[in-house]
Amino acid sequence: MEAGLAPITIGLMLSTGYLLARGAYTGWAAAALTGGTTVLVLWTRVNPLWLFALGALLGLAGLV
């Protein structure tokens, strides 16, 4: 049963991420930040909270 739910869980997580990214798109800088964050989360062991903090700092600085 657990093996059958894994693809559903992954699909729900990816679709939620897509919807959030689509709503957050405000320009090329935001798209680059979203894409870079996605790549780092999927292919490294970097904690996503650090990436969210980086995005928040860039937003506060007015860069995104």
N, CA, C and O atoms as a CHARMM CRD file, in Angstrom:
* protein
*
  256
    1    1 MET  N      0.82600  -1.19000   0.00000 PROA 1      0.00000
    2    1 MET  CA     0.00000   0.00000   0.00000 PROA 1      0.00000
    3    1 MET  C      0.87200   1.25600   0.00000 PROA 1      0.00000
    4    1 MET  O      0.59300   2.20400  -0.73300 PROA 1      0.00000
    5    2 GLU  N      1.92500   1.26600   0.81900 PROA 2      0.00000
    6    2 GLU  CA     2.78700   2.44500   0.88100 PROA 2      0.00000
    7    2 GLU  C      3.47800   2.70900  -0.45100 PROA 2      0.00000
    8    2 GLU  O      3.64300   3.86300  -0.84700 PROA 2      0.00000
    9    3 ALA  N      3.88300   1.65000  -1.14300 PROA 3      0.00000
   10    3 ALA  CA     4.55600   1.82600  -2.43200 PROA 3      0.00000
   11    3 ALA  C      3.60500   2.44000  -3.45800 PROA 3      0.00000
   12    3 ALA  O      4.04800   3.16900  -4.34600 PROA 3      0.00000
   13    4 GLY  N      2.33600   2.16400  -3.35200 PROA 4      0.00000
   14    4 GLY  CA     1.36200   2.73100  -4.27800 PROA 4      0.00000
   15    4 GLY  C      1.05200   4.18800  -3.99900 PROA 4      0.00000
   16    4 GLY  O      0.64300   4.91800  -4.90200 PROA 4      0.00000
   17    5 LEU  N      1.24100   4.62100  -2.76000 PROA 5      0.00000
   18    5 LEU  CA     0.94800   6.01100  -2.40800 PROA 5      0.00000
   19    5 LEU  C      2.11600   6.95200  -2.68600 PROA 5      0.00000
   20    5 LEU  O      1.92300   8.16600  -2.76000 PROA 5      0.00000
   21    6 ALA  N      3.31400   6.41500  -2.84000 PROA 6      0.00000
   22    6 ALA  CA     4.49000   7.26100  -3.06800 PROA 6      0.00000
   23    6 ALA  C      4.35500   8.09800  -4.34700 PROA 6      0.00000
   24    6 ALA  O      4.59500   9.30400  -4.28900 PROA 6      0.00000
   25    7 PRO  N      3.98400   7.51900  -5.49800 PROA 7      0.00000
   26    7 PRO  CA     3.84700   8.35300  -6.70000 PROA 7      0.00000
   27    7 PRO  C      2.75400   9.41900  -6.56400 PROA 7      0.00000
   28    7 PRO  O      2.88500  10.52100  -7.09700 PROA 7      0.00000
   29    8 ILE  N      1.69800   9.09100  -5.86100 PROA 8      0.00000
   30    8 ILE  CA     0.62100  10.07000  -5.65600 PROA 8      0.00000
   31    8 ILE  C      1.12300  11.22500  -4.80200 PROA 8      0.00000
   32    8 ILE  O      0.84000  12.38700  -5.09400 PROA 8      0.00000
   33    9 THR  N      1.86500  10.90700  -3.75000 PROA 9      0.00000
   34    9 THR  CA     2.41000  11.93900  -2.86900 PROA 9      0.00000
   35    9 THR  C      3.37400  12.83800  -3.62300 PROA 9      0.00000
   36    9 THR  O      3.31700  14.06000  -3.48300 PROA 9      0.00000
   37   10 ILE  N      4.24900  12.25800  -4.41000 PROA 10     0.00000
   38   10 ILE  CA     5.20400  13.05100  -5.18000 PROA 10     0.00000
   39   10 ILE  C      4.48200  13.93300  -6.19100 PROA 10     0.00000
   40   10 ILE  O      4.84100  15.09800  -6.36400 PROA 10     0.00000
   41   11 GLY  N      3.47600  13.39500  -6.85300 PROA 11     0.00000
   42   11 GLY  CA     2.69900  14.18000  -7.80900 PROA 11     0.00000
   43   11 GLY  C      1.98900  15.35100  -7.15300 PROA 11     0.00000
   44   11 GLY  O      1.95200  16.44800  -7.71200 PROA 11     0.00000
   45   12 LEU  N      1.42900  15.13100  -5.98100 PROA 12     0.00000
   46   12 LEU  CA     0.75700  16.22300  -5.26900 PROA 12     0.00000
   47   12 LEU  C      1.74900  17.30100  -4.84100 PROA 12     0.00000
   48   12 LEU  O      1.44100  18.49100  -4.91000 PROA 12     0.00000
   49   13 MET  N      2.92800  16.89100  -4.40100 PROA 13     0.00000
   50   13 MET  CA     3.94200  17.86100  -3.99800 PROA 13     0.00000
   51   13 MET  C      4.42200  18.67900  -5.19200 PROA 13     0.00000
   52   13 MET  O      4.57500  19.89500  -5.08200 PROA 13     0.00000
   53   14 LEU  N      4.66000  18.03300  -6.32600 PROA 14     0.00000
   54   14 LEU  CA     5.10900  18.75300  -7.51800 PROA 14     0.00000
   55   14 LEU  C      4.03600  19.68900  -8.05500 PROA 14     0.00000
   56   14 LEU  O      4.34300  20.80400  -8.47800 PROA 14     0.00000
   57   15 SER  N      2.78400  19.25300  -8.04400 PROA 15     0.00000
   58   15 SER  CA     1.72100  20.12900  -8.54400 PROA 15     0.00000
   59   15 SER  C      1.51000  21.32800  -7.63000 PROA 15     0.00000
   60   15 SER  O      1.22500  22.42500  -8.11000 PROA 15     0.00000
   61   16 THR  N      1.64500  21.13900  -6.32900 PROA 16     0.00000
   62   16 THR  CA     1.54200  22.26000  -5.39700 PROA 16     0.00000
   63   16 THR  C      2.68800  23.23700  -5.61100 PROA 16     0.00000
   64   16 THR  O      2.48600  24.45100  -5.61000 PROA 16     0.00000
   65   17 GLY  N      3.88400  22.70600  -5.79300 PROA 17     0.00000
   66   17 GLY  CA     5.03700  23.56400  -6.06900 PROA 17     0.00000
   67   17 GLY  C      4.85600  24.35600  -7.35200 PROA 17     0.00000
   68   17 GLY  O      5.20900  25.53400  -7.41500 PROA 17     0.00000
   69   18 TYR  N      4.30400  23.70900  -8.37900 PROA 18     0.00000
   70   18 TYR  CA     4.05100  24.39700  -9.64800 PROA 18     0.00000
   71   18 TYR  C      3.05400  25.54000  -9.45900 PROA 18     0.00000
   72   18 TYR  O      3.26300  26.64100  -9.97000 PROA 18     0.00000
   73   19 LEU  N      1.98000  25.28200  -8.73200 PROA 19     0.00000
   74   19 LEU  CA     0.97100  26.32500  -8.51700 PROA 19     0.00000
   75   19 LEU  C      1.53800  27.49600  -7.72100 PROA 19     0.00000
   76   19 LEU  O      1.23600  28.65200  -8.01600 PROA 19     0.00000
   77   20 LEU  N      2.36300  27.20000  -6.70800 PROA 20     0.00000
   78   20 LEU  CA     2.96300  28.27400  -5.92600 PROA 20     0.00000
   79   20 LEU  C      3.96500  29.07500  -6.75700 PROA 20     0.00000
   80   20 LEU  O      4.02400  30.30000  -6.65500 PROA 20     0.00000
   81   21 ALA  N      4.74500  28.38200  -7.57200 PROA 21     0.00000
   82   21 ALA  CA     5.72500  29.06900  -8.41200 PROA 21     0.00000
   83   21 ALA  C      5.04500  29.93800  -9.45800 PROA 21     0.00000
   84   21 ALA  O      5.49900  31.04600  -9.74400 PROA 21     0.00000
   85   22 ARG  N      3.96200  29.43700 -10.02400 PROA 22     0.00000
   86   22 ARG  CA     3.23300  30.21400 -11.02800 PROA 22     0.00000
   87   22 ARG  C      2.64400  31.48500 -10.41900 PROA 22     0.00000
   88   22 ARG  O      2.63800  32.53900 -11.05600 PROA 22     0.00000
   89   23 GLY  N      2.15700  31.38500  -9.20100 PROA 23     0.00000
   90   23 GLY  CA     1.59800  32.55700  -8.53300 PROA 23     0.00000
   91   23 GLY  C      2.65600  33.54700  -8.08000 PROA 23     0.00000
   92   23 GLY  O      2.37200  34.73800  -7.94800 PROA 23     0.00000
   93   24 ALA  N      3.87200  33.07400  -7.84000 PROA 24     0.00000
   94   24 ALA  CA     4.94800  33.94100  -7.35500 PROA 24     0.00000
   95   24 ALA  C      5.71800  34.59400  -8.48100 PROA 24     0.00000
   96   24 ALA  O      6.58100  35.43300  -8.22200 PROA 24     0.00000
   97   25 TYR  N      5.43700  34.24000  -9.71300 PROA 25     0.00000
   98   25 TYR  CA     6.19500  34.77700 -10.84700 PROA 25     0.00000
   99   25 TYR  C      5.90400  36.25900 -11.02700 PROA 25     0.00000
  100   25 TYR  O      4.76600  36.65200 -11.28500 PROA 25     0.00000
  101   26 THR  N      6.94100  37.07700 -10.88800 PROA 26     0.00000
  102   26 THR  CA     6.79000  38.51700 -11.08000 PROA 26     0.00000
  103   26 THR  C      7.82900  39.07400 -12.04300 PROA 26     0.00000
  104   26 THR  O      7.89500  40.28800 -12.23400 PROA 26     0.00000
  105   27 GLY  N      8.63000  38.23000 -12.64400 PROA 27     0.00000
  106   27 GLY  CA     9.65200  38.69400 -13.57900 PROA 27     0.00000
  107   27 GLY  C     10.74000  37.64700 -13.73000 PROA 27     0.00000
  108   27 GLY  O     10.64800  36.54900 -13.18100 PROA 27     0.00000
  109   28 TRP  N     11.77100  38.00400 -14.48400 PROA 28     0.00000
  110   28 TRP  CA    12.83300  37.04200 -14.76300 PROA 28     0.00000
  111   28 TRP  C     13.63600  36.70000 -13.51900 PROA 28     0.00000
  112   28 TRP  O     14.08100  35.56100 -13.37700 PROA 28     0.00000
  113   29 ALA  N     13.83600  37.65700 -12.60900 PROA 29     0.00000
  114   29 ALA  CA    14.61000  37.39400 -11.39600 PROA 29     0.00000
  115   29 ALA  C     13.89000  36.38200 -10.50300 PROA 29     0.00000
  116   29 ALA  O     14.51600  35.48200  -9.94200 PROA 29     0.00000
  117   30 ALA  N     12.58100  36.53700 -10.37800 PROA 30     0.00000
  118   30 ALA  CA    11.80500  35.59500  -9.56900 PROA 30     0.00000
  119   30 ALA  C     11.79800  34.21200 -10.20300 PROA 30     0.00000
  120   30 ALA  O     11.86000  33.20400  -9.49900 PROA 30     0.00000
  121   31 ALA  N     11.72200  34.16000 -11.53300 PROA 31     0.00000
  122   31 ALA  CA    11.74600  32.87200 -12.22600 PROA 31     0.00000
  123   31 ALA  C     13.10000  32.19200 -12.05200 PROA 31     0.00000
  124   31 ALA  O     13.16000  30.97700 -11.86000 PROA 31     0.00000
  125   32 ALA  N     14.18400  32.95700 -12.11700 PROA 32     0.00000
  126   32 ALA  CA    15.52200  32.39500 -11.91800 PROA 32     0.00000
  127   32 ALA  C     15.69700  31.89100 -10.49100 PROA 32     0.00000
  128   32 ALA  O     16.28300  30.83000 -10.27600 PROA 32     0.00000
  129   33 LEU  N     15.19800  32.63900  -9.52200 PROA 33     0.00000
  130   33 LEU  CA    15.28000  32.22100  -8.12700 PROA 33     0.00000
  131   33 LEU  C     14.47200  30.95000  -7.89400 PROA 33     0.00000
  132   33 LEU  O     14.92800  30.04100  -7.20200 PROA 33     0.00000
  133   34 THR  N     13.28400  30.88500  -8.46400 PROA 34     0.00000
  134   34 THR  CA    12.44500  29.69500  -8.32800 PROA 34     0.00000
  135   34 THR  C     13.10300  28.48200  -8.98500 PROA 34     0.00000
  136   34 THR  O     13.13000  27.39500  -8.40700 PROA 34     0.00000
  137   35 GLY  N     13.62700  28.66800 -10.17900 PROA 35     0.00000
  138   35 GLY  CA    14.28800  27.56700 -10.87500 PROA 35     0.00000
  139   35 GLY  C     15.53200  27.09300 -10.14700 PROA 35     0.00000
  140   35 GLY  O     15.75900  25.89000 -10.01900 PROA 35     0.00000
  141   36 GLY  N     16.34100  28.03200  -9.66800 PROA 36     0.00000
  142   36 GLY  CA    17.53900  27.66100  -8.91800 PROA 36     0.00000
  143   36 GLY  C     17.22000  26.93900  -7.62600 PROA 36     0.00000
  144   36 GLY  O     17.89000  25.97200  -7.26300 PROA 36     0.00000
  145   37 THR  N     16.19700  27.40800  -6.93600 PROA 37     0.00000
  146   37 THR  CA    15.77700  26.75200  -5.70400 PROA 37     0.00000
  147   37 THR  C     15.28900  25.34400  -5.98200 PROA 37     0.00000
  148   37 THR  O     15.61000  24.41500  -5.24100 PROA 37     0.00000
  149   38 THR  N     14.51500  25.17800  -7.04500 PROA 38     0.00000
  150   38 THR  CA    14.00600  23.85800  -7.41100 PROA 38     0.00000
  151   38 THR  C     15.14500  22.89400  -7.70300 PROA 38     0.00000
  152   38 THR  O     15.13900  21.75600  -7.23400 PROA 38     0.00000
  153   39 VAL  N     16.11900  23.35100  -8.47600 PROA 39     0.00000
  154   39 VAL  CA    17.26000  22.49000  -8.82100 PROA 39     0.00000
  155   39 VAL  C     18.04200  22.10600  -7.57300 PROA 39     0.00000
  156   39 VAL  O     18.39700  20.94000  -7.39900 PROA 39     0.00000
  157   40 LEU  N     18.31100  23.07000  -6.70700 PROA 40     0.00000
  158   40 LEU  CA    19.07100  22.76600  -5.50000 PROA 40     0.00000
  159   40 LEU  C     18.33300  21.81500  -4.56800 PROA 40     0.00000
  160   40 LEU  O     18.94500  20.92900  -3.97100 PROA 40     0.00000
  161   41 VAL  N     17.03200  21.99200  -4.44200 PROA 41     0.00000
  162   41 VAL  CA    16.25900  21.11100  -3.56200 PROA 41     0.00000
  163   41 VAL  C     16.20700  19.69200  -4.11500 PROA 41     0.00000
  164   41 VAL  O     16.28500  18.72500  -3.35600 PROA 41     0.00000
  165   42 LEU  N     16.07400  19.56300  -5.43100 PROA 42     0.00000
  166   42 LEU  CA    15.94300  18.22700  -6.01700 PROA 42     0.00000
  167   42 LEU  C     17.26200  17.46900  -6.08800 PROA 42     0.00000
  168   42 LEU  O     17.27000  16.24500  -5.95600 PROA 42     0.00000
  169   43 TRP  N     18.38400  18.17100  -6.29500 PROA 43     0.00000
  170   43 TRP  CA    19.63300  17.45400  -6.55500 PROA 43     0.00000
  171   43 TRP  C     20.71700  17.63800  -5.50500 PROA 43     0.00000
  172   43 TRP  O     21.82800  17.14300  -5.69000 PROA 43     0.00000
  173   44 THR  N     20.43300  18.33100  -4.41300 PROA 44     0.00000
  174   44 THR  CA    21.40800  18.45000  -3.32600 PROA 44     0.00000
  175   44 THR  C     20.70200  18.17500  -2.00900 PROA 44     0.00000
  176   44 THR  O     19.49200  17.95700  -1.96200 PROA 44     0.00000
  177   45 ARG  N     21.47300  18.18900  -0.96400 PROA 45     0.00000
  178   45 ARG  CA    20.90000  17.96500   0.35600 PROA 45     0.00000
  179   45 ARG  C     20.79200  19.26900   1.14900 PROA 45     0.00000
  180   45 ARG  O     20.76800  19.25500   2.37900 PROA 45     0.00000
  181   46 VAL  N     20.72800  20.39000   0.43600 PROA 46     0.00000
  182   46 VAL  CA    20.59700  21.69900   1.07500 PROA 46     0.00000
  183   46 VAL  C     19.21500  21.79700   1.70700 PROA 46     0.00000
  184   46 VAL  O     18.21100  21.42900   1.09600 PROA 46     0.00000
  185   47 ASN  N     19.17600  22.29500   2.92700 PROA 47     0.00000
  186   47 ASN  CA    17.90400  22.47000   3.61000 PROA 47     0.00000
  187   47 ASN  C     17.11400  23.58500   2.91100 PROA 47     0.00000
  188   47 ASN  O     17.63000  24.69000   2.74700 PROA 47     0.00000
  189   48 PRO  N     15.88100  23.31100   2.50000 PROA 48     0.00000
  190   48 PRO  CA    15.08500  24.32700   1.79900 PROA 48     0.00000
  191   48 PRO  C     14.85400  25.60300   2.60700 PROA 48     0.00000
  192   48 PRO  O     14.62300  26.66200   2.02300 PROA 48     0.00000
  193   49 LEU  N     14.91200  25.52600   3.92400 PROA 49     0.00000
  194   49 LEU  CA    14.70300  26.73200   4.72600 PROA 49     0.00000
  195   49 LEU  C     15.78900  27.77100   4.46800 PROA 49     0.00000
  196   49 LEU  O     15.51100  28.96900   4.51800 PROA 49     0.00000
  197   50 TRP  N     17.01600  27.34000   4.19400 PROA 50     0.00000
  198   50 TRP  CA    18.07600  28.28800   3.85900 PROA 50     0.00000
  199   50 TRP  C     17.77400  28.98700   2.54000 PROA 50     0.00000
  200   50 TRP  O     18.02700  30.18200   2.38800 PROA 50     0.00000
  201   51 LEU  N     17.24000  28.24500   1.60500 PROA 51     0.00000
  202   51 LEU  CA    16.89800  28.83300   0.31200 PROA 51     0.00000
  203   51 LEU  C     15.72100  29.79200   0.43900 PROA 51     0.00000
  204   51 LEU  O     15.69400  30.83100  -0.22100 PROA 51     0.00000
  205   52 PHE  N     14.75300  29.45400   1.28100 PROA 52     0.00000
  206   52 PHE  CA    13.63400  30.36400   1.52100 PROA 52     0.00000
  207   52 PHE  C     14.12900  31.64800   2.18700 PROA 52     0.00000
  208   52 PHE  O     13.66800  32.74300   1.86200 PROA 52     0.00000
  209   53 ALA  N     15.06700  31.50500   3.11700 PROA 53     0.00000
  210   53 ALA  CA    15.63200  32.68100   3.78500 PROA 53     0.00000
  211   53 ALA  C     16.37700  33.55700   2.77300 PROA 53     0.00000
  212   53 ALA  O     16.27200  34.78300   2.81800 PROA 53     0.00000
  213   54 LEU  N     17.11900  32.93900   1.87000 PROA 54     0.00000
  214   54 LEU  CA    17.81400  33.69600   0.81600 PROA 54     0.00000
  215   54 LEU  C     16.81300  34.45100  -0.05100 PROA 54     0.00000
  216   54 LEU  O     17.02500  35.62100  -0.37300 PROA 54     0.00000
  217   55 GLY  N     15.73300  33.79200  -0.42700 PROA 55     0.00000
  218   55 GLY  CA    14.69200  34.44700  -1.22500 PROA 55     0.00000
  219   55 GLY  C     14.05400  35.60800  -0.47700 PROA 55     0.00000
  220   55 GLY  O     13.75900  36.64800  -1.06600 PROA 55     0.00000
  221   56 ALA  N     13.84000  35.42700   0.82900 PROA 56     0.00000
  222   56 ALA  CA    13.27100  36.51100   1.63600 PROA 56     0.00000
  223   56 ALA  C     14.20900  37.70500   1.70700 PROA 56     0.00000
  224   56 ALA  O     13.77500  38.85300   1.61400 PROA 56     0.00000
  225   57 LEU  N     15.50800  37.42700   1.87300 PROA 57     0.00000
  226   57 LEU  CA    16.48700  38.52200   1.91900 PROA 57     0.00000
  227   57 LEU  C     16.56300  39.25900   0.58600 PROA 57     0.00000
  228   57 LEU  O     16.65000  40.48700   0.55500 PROA 57     0.00000
  229   58 LEU  N     16.53000  38.51000  -0.50900 PROA 58     0.00000
  230   58 LEU  CA    16.53400  39.15500  -1.82800 PROA 58     0.00000
  231   58 LEU  C     15.26900  39.98200  -2.03800 PROA 58     0.00000
  232   58 LEU  O     15.31500  41.04600  -2.65600 PROA 58     0.00000
  233   59 GLY  N     14.14400  39.49400  -1.52600 PROA 59     0.00000
  234   59 GLY  CA    12.89500  40.25600  -1.63000 PROA 59     0.00000
  235   59 GLY  C     12.93400  41.52300  -0.79600 PROA 59     0.00000
  236   59 GLY  O     12.47500  42.57600  -1.23700 PROA 59     0.00000
  237   60 LEU  N     13.48500  41.42500   0.41800 PROA 60     0.00000
  238   60 LEU  CA    13.59400  42.61400   1.26600 PROA 60     0.00000
  239   60 LEU  C     14.53000  43.65300   0.66400 PROA 60     0.00000
  240   60 LEU  O     14.33000  44.85600   0.82900 PROA 60     0.00000
  241   61 ALA  N     15.55200  43.17400  -0.03400 PROA 61     0.00000
  242   61 ALA  CA    16.50000  44.09400  -0.66500 PROA 61     0.00000
  243   61 ALA  C     15.92500  44.70300  -1.94100 PROA 61     0.00000
  244   61 ALA  O     16.52000  45.61600  -2.51500 PROA 61     0.00000
  245   62 GLY  N     14.78000  44.20800  -2.38500 PROA 62     0.00000
  246   62 GLY  CA    14.14000  44.74600  -3.58100 PROA 62     0.00000
  247   62 GLY  C     14.66600  44.16700  -4.87900 PROA 62     0.00000
  248   62 GLY  O     14.40700  44.71200  -5.95300 PROA 62     0.00000
  249   63 LEU  N     15.39800  43.07500  -4.79400 PROA 63     0.00000
  250   63 LEU  CA    15.95800  42.46500  -5.99700 PROA 63     0.00000
  251   63 LEU  C     14.99400  41.49900  -6.68200 PROA 63     0.00000
  252   63 LEU  O     15.14800  41.19800  -7.86500 PROA 63     0.00000
  253   64 VAL  N     14.02700  41.02800  -5.95800 PROA 64     0.00000
  254   64 VAL  CA    13.05000  40.08800  -6.51300 PROA 64     0.00000
  255   64 VAL  C     11.65700  40.62700  -6.28500 PROA 64     0.00000
  256   64 VAL  O     10.67800  39.99200  -6.67500 PROA 64     0.00000
